[in-house]
């Protein structure tokens, strides 16, 4: 997953700018956008009992998925949080529910101590930035790309971000893995070989055909 020095520098600049924009969002605005994205997710994603949904603990102004996670658990799904086992290795996903013991992990984010290791069918993934082809710009560690590359079958990959996180291109490399869908406070987008397609209106009880628009040939 080595990048050229020029691309590393460019991505670092993009990352810094996008993080600054996200962190500058006021508390009231962030709460409204969080509620809007949560409503979008719950209007479309209706897990069957036993579905394993990987999410994350919010960091540096990311969308907070915990309200959606609670609703999905109430519907019978299981929710899991990512755990960094070792630098340069895929993430592990462990079962998590409120009240389960956690310990500080990378960035001091809580990770489940005793949660069962799980393989997700759905994965909510928080980008710092996302582009017109559904690729995500992360924090630079490559953990999600390694993890997704190692999972078979692939989970439904759902990037969740505020609309201001969109950029024209992250200059994707062969190891970068595109999302299947992107969700912002404004809309759902399906990722296709030709780019993002806005899906609207998203209103309950509408349900999307939740399958990747990509094929191995794309």
C-alpha positions in Angstrom: 0.0 0.0 0.0 2.9 2.3 -0.6 2.1 5.7 -2.1 4.4 8.1 -4.0 5.7 11.0 -1.8 3.7 13.4 -4.0 0.4 11.5 -3.5 1.1 11.1 0.2 1.7 14.9 0.6 -1.5 15.7 -1.5 -3.6 13.3 0.5 -2.2 14.7 3.8 -3.2 18.2 2.7 -6.7 17.1 1.7 -7.1 15.2 5.0 -6.1 18.3 7.0 -8.4 20.6 5.2 -11.4 18.2 5.3 -10.9 17.5 9.0 -10.7 21.3 9.7 -14.0 21.8 7.9 -15.7 18.9 9.8 -14.4 20.1 13.2 -15.7 23.6 12.5 -19.3 22.5 12.3 -21.3 23.9 15.2 -22.9 21.6 17.8 -26.4 22.4 16.7 -25.7 21.9 13.0 -23.9 18.6 13.8 -26.8 17.3 15.8 -29.2 18.1 13.0 -27.0 16.4 10.4 -26.5 13.4 12.7 -30.3 13.1 13.0 -30.8 13.4 9.3 -28.3 10.7 8.5 -29.7 8.4 11.2 -33.2 8.9 9.6 -31.8 8.1 6.2 -30.2 4.9 7.5 -33.2 3.7 9.4 -35.6 4.4 6.5 -33.6 2.2 4.2 -31.8 -0.5 6.2 -34.0 -3.0 7.8 -31.9 -5.8 9.2 -33.1 -9.4 9.6 -32.6 -10.8 13.1 -29.1 -12.0 13.4 -27.6 -9.6 10.9 -24.1 -8.4 12.0 -23.5 -4.7 11.5 -20.1 -3.3 12.0 -19.9 0.4 12.9 -17.5 2.5 14.9 -17.1 4.9 17.8 -17.3 8.5 16.5 -14.0 10.4 16.3 -13.1 14.0 15.4 -16.6 15.1 14.5 -17.6 12.0 12.5 -21.2 11.0 12.1 -22.4 9.3 15.3 -23.9 5.9 14.4 -24.8 4.8 17.9 -28.5 5.8 17.6 -28.9 3.7 14.5 -27.0 0.9 16.1 -29.4 0.9 19.0 -32.4 0.8 16.7 -30.9 -2.1 14.8 -30.2 -4.1 18.0 -33.8 -3.6 19.0 -34.7 -5.2 15.7 -32.6 -8.2 16.5 -29.3 -7.4 14.8 -25.9 -7.6 16.4 -23.5 -4.6 16.3 -19.7 -4.8 16.3 -16.9 -2.3 16.8 -13.5 -2.4 15.1 -10.3 -3.4 16.9 -6.8 -2.7 15.8 -4.8 -5.8 16.5 -1.5 -4.8 15.0 -0.2 -2.1 12.7 -0.4 -3.1 9.1 -3.0 -5.9 9.8 -6.7 -6.1 9.1 -9.2 -4.9 11.8 -11.1 -7.4 13.9 -14.8 -6.8 14.7 -16.1 -7.6 18.1 -19.6 -7.8 19.4 -20.6 -4.7 21.3 -23.6 -3.5 23.3 -23.9 -0.8 25.9 -22.7 -2.0 29.3 -20.1 -4.4 27.8 -16.6 -3.7 29.2 -14.3 -1.8 26.9 -10.7 -0.6 27.0 -8.9 2.3 25.3 -7.6 1.4 21.9 -6.0 3.3 19.1 -6.7 7.1 19.5 -8.1 6.1 22.9 -11.4 5.0 21.4 -13.2 2.3 23.4 -12.9 -1.2 22.1 -14.8 -4.3 23.4 -12.7 -6.4 25.8 -14.6 -9.7 25.7 -16.9 -9.3 22.7 -17.1 -12.3 20.4 -15.3 -11.9 17.1 -17.8 -11.4 14.3 -17.9 -11.2 10.5 -20.2 -8.3 9.4 -22.8 -8.5 6.7 -23.1 -4.7 6.7 -20.3 -2.2 7.5 -20.7 1.5 8.2 -17.4 3.2 7.4 -16.6 6.8 8.2 -14.4 8.6 5.6 -12.7 11.9 6.2 -13.5 12.5 2.5 -15.2 10.7 -0.3 -15.1 11.2 -4.0 -17.4 11.1 -7.1 -16.5 7.4 -7.7 -17.3 6.3 -4.1 -13.7 6.0 -2.9 -13.0 7.1 0.6 -10.1 9.1 2.1 -9.3 7.7 5.6 -6.8 8.6 8.3 -3.9 7.1 6.3 -3.4 3.8 8.1 -5.0 1.7 5.4 -6.9 -0.4 8.0 -10.3 -0.5 6.3 -8.8 -1.3 2.9 -6.8 -4.2 4.3 -9.9 -5.4 6.2 -12.3 -5.3 3.3 -9.7 -7.0 1.0 -9.5 -9.8 3.5 -13.2 -10.4 4.0 -15.1 -13.0 1.9 -17.9 -12.6 1.2 -17.7 -8.8 1.2 -20.0 -6.9 3.5 -22.3 -4.2 2.2 -20.0 -1.2 2.4 -21.8 2.0 3.4 -19.8 5.2 3.7 -21.4 7.7 6.1 -20.3 11.3 6.0 -21.5 14.9 5.9 -21.9 16.3 2.4 -19.1 18.8 2.9 -16.7 15.8 2.9 -17.1 15.2 -0.8 -14.2 16.0 -3.1 -13.7 15.4 -6.9 -11.3 12.5 -6.5 -9.0 10.9 -3.9 -6.7 9.8 -6.7 -7.5 6.1 -6.0 -4.8 3.5 -6.1 -5.2 -0.2 -6.9 -5.5 -1.1 -3.2 -8.3 1.5 -2.6 -11.7 -0.1 -2.2 -14.9 1.8 -3.2 -18.0 1.8 -1.1 -21.3 0.3 -2.3 -23.3 3.2 -1.1 -22.6 6.7 0.4 -25.0 8.3 2.8 -25.0 12.0 3.7 -27.5 14.2 5.5 -28.8 15.1 2.0 -29.2 11.8 0.2 -28.3 8.2 -0.4 -25.8 7.6 -3.3 -25.3 4.3 -5.0 -21.8 3.7 -6.2 -21.6 2.5 -9.8 -18.7 2.0 -12.3 -19.7 5.4 -13.7 -19.8 7.2 -10.4 -22.3 8.1 -7.7 -26.0 8.0 -8.5 -28.3 9.9 -6.2 -31.2 7.8 -5.0 -34.2 9.9 -4.0 -36.6 10.4 -2.4 -35.6 8.3 0.6 -38.7 7.9 2.7 -40.0 5.1 4.9 -41.0 2.5 4.1 -39.1 2.6 0.8 -36.3 0.0 0.6 -33.5 -0.1 -1.8 -32.2 -3.2 -3.6 -29.1 -3.3 -1.4 -26.6 -4.9 -3.6 -23.3 -3.6 -5.0 -23.6 -2.1 -8.5 -20.1 -3.2 -9.1 -19.1 -6.5 -10.6 -15.6 -8.1 -10.5 -15.0 -6.8 -14.0 -15.6 -3.1 -12.9 
